[in-house]
Amino acid sequence: MTTQQRRILVIGIGAGDPDYLTLGAVKAMGRADVFFIVGKGAGTSALTDLRHRMLDEHARAPYRVVEVDDPSRDRRPMGRGDYTTAVHDWRARRADIFEGLLRDEMTADETAAFLVWGDPSLYDSTLGILATIEARGSLSTSVEVIPGISSVSALAARHRIPLNQVGRPLHITPARRLSDVGRNDDGDIVVMLDAHESFTEVEGDVWIYWGAYLGTPDELLVAGPLREVSDRIRQMHAEARDRHGWIMDTYLLRIVERPGPGPAADVRDDGGAGGIR
């Protein structure tokens, strides 16, 4: 292991609105000498552009930006074991890239930063990959984490609802595990990473609070009884993916006798360039 320790900031930058940056995140950005930005392809350039705008406003010159492409990943529907194998393979290749950045693109007296969408602790791989690099023994790292406003918090705020109900649990799950959680849970469920509209398989008297591109000019919001708004969400999901080439959505499923205090069956359309809102 090298005796030259790499100082790393993992900064949560929120769900999309530049105002979601915390004061802690702004101060941390001012301490970094080099920022590593992982791009996810031309179709998601808006995510990279947002990071650059944040740096223009809050980073302290002189600083450097190093951009790399995210390794490809098999996203076809697959069994749980195959999915886990695919993710581990993708993370290993990502760790190779990150290790190269830390070794070759910064000096031992510099501080590097990764700008993480949402919060680094919630369905993001950065912390796990840095732990893998440390375990390999080729680099010594000192990691500081600055939490951010997640899409889950942003969803609740935009719908004006609490995430939990009194005395009931709240589960956060990727969509591929929704059926498992739904069979064994008596609380509300927050669903993330739903590429296949898994909410269409949910039965019963359930309300959905759905949001996509939260905190951005393209934000989409729908709330209402799932059986009444499901088709509308599917239509908006398809149109948005066609328009932007990508979509990030999050939703809350809630069994309630009467909804509130958020909006009832609500689809907002601002009629502007940002599209449906």
Backbone as CSV, one residue per row, in Angstrom:
resi,resn,N_x,N_y,N_z,CA_x,CA_y,CA_z,C_x,C_y,C_z
1,MET,0.840,-1.194,0.000,0.000,0.000,0.000,0.876,1.244,0.000
2,THR,0.521,2.229,-0.805,1.251,3.476,-0.797,1.028,4.207,0.521
3,THR,2.075,4.889,0.969,1.948,5.664,2.208,1.330,7.025,1.959
4,GLN,1.115,7.366,0.685,0.515,8.650,0.347,-1.007,8.507,0.316
5,GLN,-1.647,9.042,1.330,-3.094,8.892,1.464,-3.827,9.872,0.565
6,ARG,-4.883,9.402,-0.062,-5.698,10.250,-0.926,-6.903,10.777,-0.139
7,ARG,-7.038,12.095,-0.088,-8.169,12.716,0.600,-9.323,12.867,-0.391
8,ILE,-10.478,12.321,-0.017,-11.615,12.278,-0.933,-12.856,12.815,-0.237
9,LEU,-13.574,13.691,-0.927,-14.871,14.179,-0.477,-15.943,13.542,-1.358
10,VAL,-16.917,12.923,-0.744,-18.075,12.386,-1.470,-19.247,13.288,-1.111
11,ILE,-19.642,14.121,-2.067,-20.570,15.223,-1.781,-21.931,14.941,-2.394
12,GLY,-22.950,14.835,-1.555,-24.311,14.721,-2.050,-24.791,16.072,-2.547
13,ILE,-25.243,16.121,-3.809,-25.618,17.409,-4.400,-27.130,17.557,-4.585
14,GLY,-27.909,16.634,-4.028,-29.353,16.785,-4.092,-29.966,16.178,-5.325
15,ALA,-31.286,16.289,-5.399,-32.052,15.566,-6.414,-32.199,16.305,-7.732
16,GLY,-31.634,17.496,-7.866,-31.725,18.169,-9.157,-31.808,19.678,-9.090
17,ASP,-32.459,20.206,-8.063,-32.567,21.653,-7.904,-31.253,22.180,-7.332
18,PRO,-30.586,23.147,-7.992,-29.354,23.696,-7.424,-29.538,24.226,-6.010
19,ASP,-30.757,24.638,-5.652,-31.016,25.120,-4.294,-31.029,23.990,-3.276
20,TYR,-31.038,22.731,-3.738,-30.967,21.602,-2.814,-29.555,21.395,-2.263
21,LEU,-28.572,22.091,-2.794,-27.236,22.019,-2.226,-27.268,22.533,-0.787
22,THR,-26.716,21.770,0.132,-26.641,22.217,1.519,-25.443,23.148,1.688
23,LEU,-25.441,23.887,2.801,-24.283,24.730,3.088,-23.031,23.876,3.249
24,GLY,-23.205,22.680,3.836,-22.070,21.774,3.978,-21.499,21.365,2.637
25,ALA,-22.376,21.107,1.653,-21.916,20.727,0.322,-21.172,21.878,-0.342
26,VAL,-21.698,23.085,-0.201,-21.046,24.257,-0.795,-19.653,24.462,-0.196
27,LYS,-19.545,24.345,1.132,-18.242,24.502,1.778,-17.270,23.416,1.335
28,ALA,-17.771,22.195,1.201,-16.907,21.097,0.771,-16.418,21.311,-0.653
29,MET,-17.274,21.792,-1.534,-16.857,22.059,-2.905,-15.736,23.090,-2.943
30,GLY,-15.762,24.023,-2.006,-14.719,25.035,-1.946,-13.383,24.503,-1.471
31,ARG,-13.371,23.292,-0.909,-12.128,22.686,-0.401,-11.451,21.770,-1.401
32,ALA,-12.119,21.439,-2.486,-11.605,20.430,-3.412,-10.704,21.058,-4.475
33,ASP,-9.657,20.328,-4.831,-8.745,20.743,-5.893,-9.111,20.132,-7.240
34,VAL,-9.682,18.937,-7.202,-10.036,18.250,-8.434,-11.371,17.545,-8.238
35,PHE,-12.234,17.642,-9.246,-13.552,17.009,-9.204,-13.600,15.925,-10.269
36,PHE,-14.014,14.737,-9.851,-14.171,13.619,-10.764,-15.656,13.480,-11.114
37,ILE,-15.959,13.572,-12.397,-17.344,13.487,-12.864,-17.475,12.271,-13.769
38,VAL,-18.388,11.390,-13.406,-18.620,10.161,-14.170,-19.835,10.373,-15.054
39,GLY,-19.631,10.402,-16.357,-20.718,10.599,-17.302,-21.411,9.304,-17.644
40,LYS,-22.699,9.381,-17.917,-23.484,8.194,-18.229,-23.972,8.193,-19.672
41,GLY,-23.237,8.871,-20.548,-23.579,8.847,-21.964,-24.185,10.148,-22.426
42,ALA,-24.218,10.317,-23.762,-24.691,11.576,-24.345,-26.139,11.871,-23.983
43,GLY,-26.948,10.832,-23.820,-28.361,11.049,-23.531,-28.623,11.626,-22.156
44,THR,-27.628,11.593,-21.275,-27.801,12.112,-19.913,-26.887,13.301,-19.659
45,SER,-26.554,14.048,-20.710,-25.640,15.177,-20.566,-26.180,16.236,-19.610
46,ALA,-27.506,16.291,-19.415,-28.071,17.269,-18.496,-27.571,17.062,-17.071
47,LEU,-27.317,15.804,-16.707,-26.813,15.526,-15.365,-25.394,16.059,-15.203
48,THR,-24.579,15.921,-16.242,-23.219,16.457,-16.203,-23.237,17.978,-16.244
49,ASP,-24.101,18.545,-17.068,-24.194,20.005,-17.171,-24.558,20.631,-15.833
50,LEU,-25.457,19.985,-15.088,-25.850,20.514,-13.785,-24.650,20.564,-12.845
51,ARG,-23.849,19.522,-12.849,-22.661,19.502,-11.993,-21.712,20.645,-12.357
52,HIS,-21.524,20.884,-13.658,-20.641,21.974,-14.076,-21.195,23.330,-13.626
53,ARG,-22.502,23.508,-13.700,-23.085,24.776,-13.253,-22.860,24.977,-11.757
54,MET,-22.985,23.909,-10.991,-22.740,24.003,-9.554,-21.283,24.368,-9.273
55,LEU,-20.365,23.773,-10.031,-18.951,24.084,-9.842,-18.650,25.527,-10.227
56,ASP,-19.235,25.988,-11.320,-19.025,27.375,-11.736,-19.426,28.346,-10.627
57,GLU,-20.478,27.981,-9.897,-20.995,28.898,-8.880,-20.301,28.751,-7.535
58,HIS,-19.893,27.524,-7.178,-19.471,27.293,-5.795,-18.031,26.811,-5.614
59,ALA,-17.405,26.230,-6.627,-16.038,25.744,-6.456,-15.064,26.918,-6.398
60,ARG,-13.945,26.686,-5.757,-12.962,27.754,-5.565,-11.789,27.538,-6.507
61,ALA,-11.572,28.506,-7.394,-10.470,28.423,-8.354,-9.121,28.577,-7.638
62,PRO,-8.068,27.954,-8.169,-8.093,27.081,-9.356,-8.488,25.654,-8.991
63,TYR,-9.300,25.031,-9.815,-9.651,23.629,-9.623,-9.697,22.956,-10.987
64,ARG,-9.618,21.647,-10.974,-9.656,20.873,-12.205,-10.885,19.974,-12.203
65,VAL,-11.353,19.666,-13.398,-12.441,18.709,-13.582,-11.950,17.599,-14.493
66,VAL,-12.093,16.378,-14.051,-11.722,15.218,-14.860,-12.988,14.397,-15.099
67,GLU,-13.352,14.222,-16.355,-14.550,13.473,-16.713,-14.171,12.113,-17.286
68,VAL,-14.910,11.100,-16.884,-14.730,9.754,-17.420,-16.097,9.176,-17.746
69,ASP,-16.112,8.206,-18.639,-17.362,7.534,-19.000,-17.620,6.368,-18.053
70,ASP,-18.867,6.231,-17.657,-19.260,5.104,-16.823,-19.168,3.819,-17.640
71,PRO,-18.643,2.729,-17.083,-18.619,1.476,-17.833,-20.034,0.986,-18.111
72,SER,-20.190,0.275,-19.202,-21.511,-0.230,-19.571,-21.973,-1.279,-18.572
73,ARG,-23.290,-1.456,-18.510,-23.866,-2.404,-17.563,-25.060,-3.081,-18.204
74,ASP,-25.193,-4.381,-17.991,-26.313,-5.155,-18.526,-27.556,-4.833,-17.711
75,ARG,-28.538,-4.185,-18.338,-29.761,-3.786,-17.636,-30.981,-4.576,-18.095
76,ARG,-30.762,-5.672,-18.789,-31.891,-6.501,-19.203,-32.521,-7.170,-17.989
77,PRO,-33.842,-7.424,-18.043,-34.467,-8.158,-16.935,-33.784,-9.505,-16.751
78,MET,-33.503,-9.876,-15.505,-32.806,-11.131,-15.232,-33.129,-11.584,-13.823
79,GLY,-32.789,-12.809,-13.520,-33.008,-13.349,-12.193,-32.140,-12.664,-11.161
80,ARG,-32.494,-12.872,-9.887,-31.806,-12.158,-8.815,-30.322,-12.481,-8.776
81,GLY,-29.972,-13.759,-8.947,-28.567,-14.134,-8.922,-27.793,-13.526,-10.073
82,ASP,-28.369,-13.574,-11.292,-27.715,-12.988,-12.451,-27.581,-11.482,-12.292
83,TYR,-28.613,-10.846,-11.726,-28.565,-9.400,-11.512,-27.429,-9.041,-10.561
84,THR,-27.301,-9.783,-9.456,-26.241,-9.505,-8.489,-24.876,-9.664,-9.127
85,THR,-24.707,-10.698,-9.931,-23.439,-10.911,-10.626,-23.126,-9.760,-11.565
86,ALA,-24.139,-9.293,-12.313,-23.934,-8.185,-13.249,-23.534,-6.913,-12.525
87,VAL,-24.165,-6.649,-11.383,-23.838,-5.444,-10.618,-22.428,-5.521,-10.054
88,HIS,-22.039,-6.679,-9.523,-20.685,-6.829,-8.986,-19.642,-6.639,-10.083
89,ASP,-19.930,-7.153,-11.276,-19.004,-6.982,-12.402,-18.877,-5.506,-12.765
90,TRP,-20.008,-4.810,-12.832,-20.002,-3.381,-13.154,-19.255,-2.585,-12.089
91,ARG,-19.477,-2.909,-10.827,-18.790,-2.194,-9.754,-17.284,-2.441,-9.788
92,ALA,-16.872,-3.644,-10.130,-15.440,-3.942,-10.218,-14.786,-3.107,-11.309
93,ARG,-15.469,-2.989,-12.458,-14.914,-2.176,-13.549,-14.924,-0.692,-13.183
94,ARG,-15.948,-0.271,-12.439,-15.975,1.108,-11.959,-14.837,1.365,-10.972
95,ALA,-14.562,0.397,-10.109,-13.471,0.536,-9.144,-12.134,0.687,-9.870
96,ASP,-11.938,-0.037,-10.969,-10.700,0.113,-11.748,-10.549,1.549,-12.244
97,ILE,-11.657,2.122,-12.736,-11.614,3.492,-13.247,-11.340,4.479,-12.110
98,PHE,-12.056,4.329,-10.999,-11.864,5.243,-9.873,-10.441,5.155,-9.330
99,GLU,-9.916,3.941,-9.242,-8.560,3.777,-8.729,-7.555,4.474,-9.643
100,GLY,-7.759,4.387,-10.941,-6.883,5.089,-11.873,-6.949,6.598,-11.691
101,LEU,-8.154,7.124,-11.450,-8.306,8.562,-11.215,-7.536,8.996,-9.967
102,LEU,-7.707,8.247,-8.884,-7.062,8.610,-7.629,-5.537,8.485,-7.719
103,ARG,-5.073,7.544,-8.514,-3.632,7.325,-8.631,-2.984,8.323,-9.587
104,ASP,-3.657,8.614,-10.723,-3.007,9.343,-11.809,-3.464,10.789,-11.972
105,GLU,-4.627,11.153,-11.439,-5.194,12.471,-11.716,-5.187,13.405,-10.513
106,MET,-4.479,13.032,-9.468,-4.338,13.921,-8.311,-3.021,13.613,-7.620
107,THR,-2.543,14.596,-6.879,-1.327,14.396,-6.103,-1.691,14.142,-4.653
108,ALA,-0.712,13.700,-3.889,-0.978,13.317,-2.506,-1.373,14.497,-1.631
109,ASP,-1.014,15.727,-2.032,-1.359,16.887,-1.212,-2.655,17.558,-1.672
110,GLU,-3.361,16.941,-2.621,-4.613,17.504,-3.110,-5.815,16.787,-2.486
111,THR,-6.974,17.441,-2.619,-8.242,16.862,-2.188,-9.135,16.686,-3.416
112,ALA,-9.652,15.474,-3.586,-10.531,15.176,-4.717,-11.968,15.079,-4.236
113,ALA,-12.905,15.295,-5.155,-14.322,15.226,-4.796,-15.107,14.508,-5.880
114,PHE,-16.047,13.679,-5.439,-17.061,13.093,-6.306,-18.390,13.778,-5.976
115,LEU,-19.083,14.281,-6.991,-20.383,14.910,-6.805,-21.457,13.859,-7.077
116,VAL,-22.164,13.470,-6.019,-23.103,12.353,-6.098,-24.531,12.882,-6.151
117,TRP,-25.266,12.400,-7.132,-26.675,12.772,-7.279,-27.448,12.326,-6.043
118,GLY,-28.260,13.192,-5.474,-29.059,12.835,-4.304,-28.200,12.740,-3.067
119,ASP,-28.243,11.599,-2.399,-27.476,11.360,-1.183,-26.568,10.152,-1.384
120,PRO,-25.294,10.238,-0.976,-24.355,9.129,-1.227,-24.731,7.826,-0.531
121,SER,-25.589,7.894,0.494,-25.897,6.685,1.263,-27.093,5.915,0.720
122,LEU,-27.785,6.430,-0.295,-29.039,5.816,-0.737,-28.956,5.421,-2.208
123,TYR,-28.815,4.121,-2.460,-28.760,3.563,-3.808,-27.759,4.288,-4.704
124,ASP,-26.563,4.485,-4.165,-25.455,5.002,-4.952,-24.244,4.120,-4.670
125,SER,-23.418,3.899,-5.661,-22.328,2.937,-5.534,-21.004,3.534,-5.092
126,THR,-20.890,4.860,-5.014,-19.583,5.497,-4.820,-18.886,5.032,-3.549
127,LEU,-19.589,5.024,-2.432,-18.956,4.651,-1.166,-18.506,3.196,-1.185
128,GLY,-19.320,2.320,-1.740,-18.940,0.914,-1.823,-17.724,0.715,-2.704
129,ILE,-17.634,1.459,-3.802,-16.493,1.329,-4.699,-15.217,1.845,-4.039
130,LEU,-15.307,2.947,-3.315,-14.133,3.456,-2.609,-13.672,2.464,-1.534
131,ALA,-14.623,1.797,-0.884,-14.253,0.774,0.095,-13.546,-0.400,-0.596
132,THR,-13.978,-0.760,-1.790,-13.323,-1.822,-2.551,-11.886,-1.448,-2.888
133,ILE,-11.679,-0.202,-3.297,-10.326,0.259,-3.622,-9.436,0.207,-2.389
134,GLU,-9.959,0.644,-1.251,-9.187,0.599,-0.009,-8.822,-0.848,0.329
135,ALA,-9.774,-1.764,0.138,-9.531,-3.167,0.480,-8.492,-3.810,-0.433
136,ARG,-8.340,-3.319,-1.645,-7.340,-3.873,-2.552,-5.921,-3.634,-2.040
137,GLY,-5.733,-2.561,-1.270,-4.441,-2.320,-0.657,-3.449,-1.538,-1.477
138,SER,-3.826,-1.113,-2.689,-2.882,-0.381,-3.527,-2.887,1.113,-3.234
139,LEU,-3.966,1.618,-2.650,-4.085,3.029,-2.293,-4.660,3.147,-0.896
140,SER,-4.203,4.146,-0.171,-4.784,4.478,1.122,-5.679,5.705,0.934
141,THR,-6.887,5.641,1.437,-7.837,6.739,1.242,-8.380,7.248,2.569
142,SER,-8.691,8.527,2.590,-9.399,9.155,3.696,-10.660,9.782,3.122
143,VAL,-11.802,9.215,3.466,-13.064,9.592,2.826,-13.947,10.360,3.802
144,GLU,-14.434,11.501,3.345,-15.404,12.293,4.106,-16.691,12.375,3.292
145,VAL,-17.818,12.119,3.936,-19.105,12.092,3.249,-19.943,13.286,3.672
146,ILE,-20.466,14.008,2.694,-21.368,15.134,2.952,-22.751,14.723,2.450
147,PRO,-23.714,14.539,3.337,-25.030,14.054,2.911,-25.749,15.068,2.036
148,GLY,-26.678,14.554,1.229,-27.455,15.420,0.343,-28.940,15.145,0.462
149,ILE,-29.735,15.974,-0.164,-31.186,15.804,-0.188,-31.527,14.763,-1.250
150,SER,-32.076,13.641,-0.814,-32.346,12.540,-1.728,-33.630,12.780,-2.516
151,SER,-33.822,11.989,-3.564,-35.064,12.065,-4.325,-36.256,11.667,-3.469
152,VAL,-36.028,10.841,-2.455,-37.116,10.439,-1.559,-37.612,11.642,-0.759
153,SER,-36.690,12.408,-0.197,-37.079,13.609,0.546,-37.715,14.638,-0.384
154,ALA,-37.143,14.785,-1.580,-37.694,15.742,-2.533,-39.105,15.352,-2.959
155,LEU,-39.347,14.053,-3.150,-40.679,13.582,-3.529,-41.715,13.976,-2.484
156,ALA,-41.415,13.711,-1.221,-42.356,14.034,-0.155,-42.594,15.538,-0.076
157,ALA,-41.529,16.313,-0.232,-41.669,17.762,-0.161,-42.529,18.301,-1.300
158,ARG,-42.313,17.802,-2.507,-43.059,18.314,-3.658,-44.531,17.918,-3.597
159,HIS,-44.837,16.774,-2.969,-46.234,16.368,-2.814,-46.847,16.876,-1.504
160,ARG,-46.031,17.506,-0.669,-46.501,18.087,0.595,-47.091,17.024,1.516
161,ILE,-46.354,15.921,1.664,-46.809,14.826,2.517,-45.659,14.371,3.413
162,PRO,-45.970,13.785,4.576,-44.925,13.097,5.339,-44.664,11.733,4.703
163,LEU,-43.447,11.244,4.841,-43.137,9.933,4.288,-43.778,8.806,5.084
164,ASN,-43.911,8.972,6.380,-44.423,7.896,7.233,-45.792,8.247,7.782
165,GLN,-46.557,7.213,8.122,-47.800,7.382,8.851,-47.573,6.971,10.314
166,VAL,-48.406,7.480,11.198,-48.197,7.268,12.629,-48.182,5.782,12.965
167,GLY,-47.107,5.358,13.604,-47.011,3.988,14.086,-46.827,2.923,13.026
168,ARG,-46.562,3.324,11.792,-46.412,2.339,10.717,-45.025,2.434,10.114
169,PRO,-44.487,1.309,9.637,-43.140,1.314,9.067,-43.119,1.919,7.672
170,LEU,-41.926,2.242,7.248,-41.692,2.728,5.894,-40.548,1.917,5.301
171,HIS,-40.773,1.369,4.121,-39.734,0.604,3.437,-39.305,1.347,2.184
172,ILE,-38.002,1.325,1.917,-37.455,1.864,0.672,-36.840,0.689,-0.084
173,THR,-37.270,0.506,-1.322,-36.849,-0.677,-2.061,-36.636,-0.338,-3.533
174,PRO,-35.712,-1.049,-4.203,-35.682,-0.961,-5.663,-36.901,-1.671,-6.219
175,ALA,-37.310,-1.274,-7.408,-38.543,-1.815,-7.974,-38.490,-3.318,-8.153
176,ARG,-37.324,-3.877,-8.422,-37.227,-5.318,-8.658,-37.571,-6.123,-7.417
177,ARG,-37.596,-5.506,-6.235,-37.959,-6.206,-5.009,-39.339,-5.797,-4.494
178,LEU,-40.085,-5.038,-5.275,-41.373,-4.528,-4.817,-42.341,-5.648,-4.457
179,SER,-42.393,-6.699,-5.259,-43.349,-7.768,-4.980,-43.023,-8.457,-3.661
180,ASP,-41.746,-8.616,-3.339,-41.353,-9.235,-2.073,-41.777,-8.371,-0.891
181,VAL,-41.479,-7.096,-0.968,-41.817,-6.181,0.132,-43.321,-6.067,0.273
182,GLY,-44.022,-5.967,-0.858,-45.463,-5.786,-0.811,-46.199,-6.937,-0.169
183,ARG,-45.680,-8.159,-0.291,-46.347,-9.318,0.298,-46.165,-9.375,1.816
184,ASN,-45.106,-8.782,2.319,-44.744,-8.983,3.721,-44.754,-7.701,4.550
185,ASP,-45.319,-6.637,4.039,-45.207,-5.350,4.717,-46.585,-4.753,4.949
186,ASP,-46.777,-4.121,6.128,-48.047,-3.463,6.407,-47.904,-1.953,6.404
187,GLY,-46.768,-1.457,5.924,-46.527,-0.021,5.908,-46.513,0.528,4.496
188,ASP,-45.973,1.718,4.374,-45.862,2.374,3.082,-44.532,2.008,2.431
189,ILE,-44.484,2.127,1.116,-43.311,1.678,0.364,-42.862,2.787,-0.577
190,VAL,-41.593,3.170,-0.473,-40.968,4.056,-1.443,-40.217,3.198,-2.443
191,VAL,-40.474,3.435,-3.716,-39.893,2.616,-4.781,-38.963,3.482,-5.628
192,MET,-37.770,2.950,-5.856,-36.778,3.646,-6.664,-36.311,2.734,-7.792
193,LEU,-35.713,3.346,-8.802,-35.065,2.593,-9.889,-36.053,1.681,-10.612
194,ASP,-37.200,2.226,-10.977,-38.242,1.418,-11.621,-38.213,1.639,-13.130
195,ALA,-37.498,0.785,-13.825,-37.407,0.909,-15.278,-38.557,0.221,-15.994
196,HIS,-39.333,-0.591,-15.258,-40.335,-1.426,-15.919,-41.749,-1.197,-15.380
197,GLU,-41.994,-0.034,-14.761,-43.340,0.350,-14.311,-43.973,-0.733,-13.450
198,SER,-43.260,-1.119,-12.408,-43.703,-2.210,-11.540,-44.980,-1.875,-10.783
199,PHE,-45.314,-0.598,-10.672,-46.535,-0.221,-9.958,-47.782,-0.767,-10.642
200,THR,-47.679,-1.123,-11.917,-48.847,-1.657,-12.622,-49.251,-3.029,-12.102
201,GLU,-48.363,-3.681,-11.354,-48.659,-5.007,-10.822,-49.205,-4.963,-9.401
202,VAL,-49.311,-3.747,-8.829,-49.789,-3.604,-7.458,-51.311,-3.641,-7.451
203,GLU,-51.890,-4.392,-6.514,-53.339,-4.518,-6.408,-53.834,-3.896,-5.110
204,GLY,-55.135,-3.651,-5.047,-55.740,-3.133,-3.837,-55.945,-1.630,-3.883
205,ASP,-56.479,-1.095,-2.779,-56.763,0.332,-2.675,-55.503,1.058,-2.220
206,VAL,-54.718,1.428,-3.190,-53.413,2.041,-2.925,-53.351,3.405,-3.594
207,TRP,-52.795,4.363,-2.871,-52.488,5.667,-3.452,-51.037,5.688,-3.872
208,ILE,-50.775,6.409,-4.948,-49.410,6.586,-5.403,-49.088,8.076,-5.452
209,TYR,-47.899,8.402,-4.980,-47.341,9.746,-5.116,-46.079,9.577,-5.957
210,TRP,-46.145,10.008,-7.204,-45.099,9.725,-8.192,-44.420,11.009,-8.617
211,GLY,-43.109,10.924,-8.836,-42.380,12.074,-9.343,-41.201,11.645,-10.193
212,ALA,-40.894,12.437,-11.202,-39.732,12.179,-12.053,-39.006,13.494,-12.306
213,TYR,-37.703,13.404,-12.541,-36.854,14.589,-12.747,-37.062,15.604,-11.626
214,LEU,-37.176,15.096,-10.412,-37.515,15.958,-9.279,-36.497,17.080,-9.117
215,GLY,-37.010,18.277,-8.913,-36.160,19.432,-8.688,-35.586,20.055,-9.940
216,THR,-35.983,19.565,-11.116,-35.475,20.112,-12.375,-36.622,20.809,-13.120
217,PRO,-36.309,21.597,-14.154,-37.375,22.231,-14.940,-38.299,21.229,-15.621
218,ASP,-37.876,19.981,-15.766,-38.688,18.949,-16.414,-39.487,18.117,-15.424
219,GLU,-39.573,18.558,-14.187,-40.220,17.773,-13.131,-41.647,17.359,-13.499
220,LEU,-41.977,16.101,-13.172,-43.308,15.548,-13.375,-43.840,15.067,-12.038
221,LEU,-45.111,15.361,-11.749,-45.736,14.941,-10.503,-47.139,14.423,-10.775
222,VAL,-47.464,13.286,-10.172,-48.819,12.748,-10.214,-49.131,12.150,-8.851
223,ALA,-50.344,12.390,-8.360,-50.788,11.746,-7.126,-52.247,11.364,-7.269
224,GLY,-52.615,10.211,-6.710,-54.002,9.794,-6.751,-54.138,8.301,-6.536
225,PRO,-55.364,7.795,-6.525,-55.566,6.351,-6.427,-54.867,5.656,-7.589
226,LEU,-54.080,4.644,-7.291,-53.251,4.014,-8.308,-54.073,3.519,-9.485
227,ARG,-55.233,2.921,-9.218,-56.033,2.363,-10.312,-56.563,3.465,-11.245
228,GLU,-56.644,4.697,-10.733,-57.146,5.801,-11.550,-56.043,6.517,-12.325
229,VAL,-54.826,6.565,-11.777,-53.771,7.360,-12.403,-52.675,6.513,-13.030
230,SER,-52.762,5.203,-12.919,-51.703,4.326,-13.425,-51.460,4.534,-14.917
231,ASP,-52.516,4.554,-15.712,-52.347,4.722,-17.152,-51.730,6.075,-17.475
232,ARG,-52.126,7.108,-16.736,-51.569,8.442,-16.971,-50.072,8.467,-16.663
233,ILE,-49.658,7.811,-15.592,-48.235,7.764,-15.257,-47.463,7.006,-16.338
234,ARG,-48.022,5.897,-16.801,-47.355,5.127,-17.853,-47.175,5.976,-19.107
235,GLN,-48.194,6.745,-19.469,-48.102,7.593,-20.653,-47.022,8.662,-20.468
236,MET,-47.033,9.317,-19.303,-46.038,10.351,-19.037,-44.632,9.767,-18.997
237,HIS,-44.501,8.576,-18.411,-43.210,7.905,-18.327,-42.651,7.659,-19.724
238,ALA,-43.484,7.117,-20.610,-43.041,6.798,-21.971,-42.694,8.066,-22.745
239,GLU,-43.548,9.083,-22.642,-43.301,10.334,-23.365,-42.020,11.004,-22.878
240,ALA,-41.807,10.983,-21.557,-40.619,11.632,-21.009,-39.349,10.897,-21.421
241,ARG,-39.386,9.573,-21.391,-38.201,8.812,-21.801,-37.883,9.066,-23.274
242,ASP,-38.913,9.125,-24.125,-38.688,9.408,-25.535,-38.111,10.809,-25.738
243,ARG,-38.589,11.758,-24.932,-38.174,13.148,-25.095,-36.741,13.369,-24.618
244,HIS,-36.384,12.761,-23.479,-35.081,13.028,-22.872,-34.058,11.925,-23.098
245,GLY,-34.517,10.722,-23.427,-33.599,9.604,-23.580,-33.290,8.887,-22.289
246,TRP,-33.792,9.377,-21.166,-33.573,8.764,-19.852,-34.664,9.283,-18.922
247,ILE,-34.852,8.579,-17.816,-35.798,9.038,-16.814,-35.365,8.500,-15.452
248,MET,-35.483,9.339,-14.439,-35.286,8.918,-13.055,-36.563,9.263,-12.307
249,ASP,-37.266,8.239,-11.823,-38.502,8.491,-11.103,-38.487,7.769,-9.762
250,THR,-39.289,8.265,-8.857,-39.425,7.731,-7.505,-40.891,7.851,-7.130
251,TYR,-41.401,6.883,-6.351,-42.788,7.027,-5.934,-43.023,6.366,-4.584
252,LEU,-44.092,6.844,-3.940,-44.543,6.303,-2.655,-45.876,5.612,-2.862
253,LEU,-45.986,4.388,-2.380,-47.243,3.641,-2.394,-47.793,3.624,-0.978
254,ARG,-49.047,4.024,-0.821,-49.637,4.176,0.513,-51.051,3.619,0.550
255,ILE,-51.306,2.761,1.539,-52.668,2.285,1.779,-53.285,3.205,2.816
256,VAL,-54.329,3.924,2.420,-54.940,4.899,3.322,-56.453,4.848,3.186
257,GLU,-57.142,5.203,4.263,-58.595,5.321,4.196,-58.982,6.616,3.503
258,ARG,-58.214,7.657,3.755,-58.414,8.891,3.001,-57.047,9.554,2.844
259,PRO,-56.741,10.042,1.671,-55.430,10.620,1.399,-55.281,11.996,2.028
260,GLY,-54.041,12.397,2.172,-53.787,13.741,2.647,-52.480,13.771,3.380
261,PRO,-51.959,14.982,3.625,-52.538,16.253,3.231,-52.148,16.697,1.835
262,GLY,-51.527,15.824,1.053,-51.077,16.194,-0.277,-52.222,16.335,-1.251
263,PRO,-51.929,16.658,-2.513,-52.968,16.892,-3.508,-53.670,15.605,-3.901
264,ALA,-54.966,15.671,-4.115,-55.692,14.519,-4.626,-55.502,14.450,-6.128
265,ALA,-55.625,13.228,-6.654,-55.431,12.918,-8.072,-55.023,14.118,-8.887
266,ASP,-53.743,14.446,-8.859,-53.255,15.725,-9.331,-52.214,15.522,-10.406
267,VAL,-52.487,16.038,-11.613,-51.485,16.089,-12.663,-51.320,17.542,-13.045
268,ARG,-50.099,18.052,-12.944,-49.872,19.477,-13.157,-49.251,19.710,-14.520
269,ASP,-49.711,20.717,-15.193,-49.174,21.076,-16.500,-48.965,22.561,-16.530
270,ASP,-47.663,22.972,-16.609,-47.396,24.408,-16.557,-47.475,25.051,-17.925
271,GLY,-47.605,24.221,-18.980,-47.787,24.766,-20.322,-46.543,25.431,-20.888
272,GLY,-45.412,25.335,-20.187,-44.211,26.017,-20.641,-43.236,25.062,-21.291
273,ALA,-42.026,25.579,-21.495,-41.009,24.795,-22.178,-40.598,23.573,-21.387
274,GLY,-40.818,23.636,-20.078,-40.436,22.507,-19.233,-41.348,21.323,-19.398
275,GLY,-42.451,21.454,-20.106,-43.347,20.325,-20.307,-44.293,20.152,-19.136
276,ILE,-44.816,18.937,-19.000,-45.761,18.635,-17.939,-45.065,18.772,-16.599
277,ARG,-45.737,19.326,-15.643,-45.116,19.581,-14.339,-46.109,19.296,-13.248
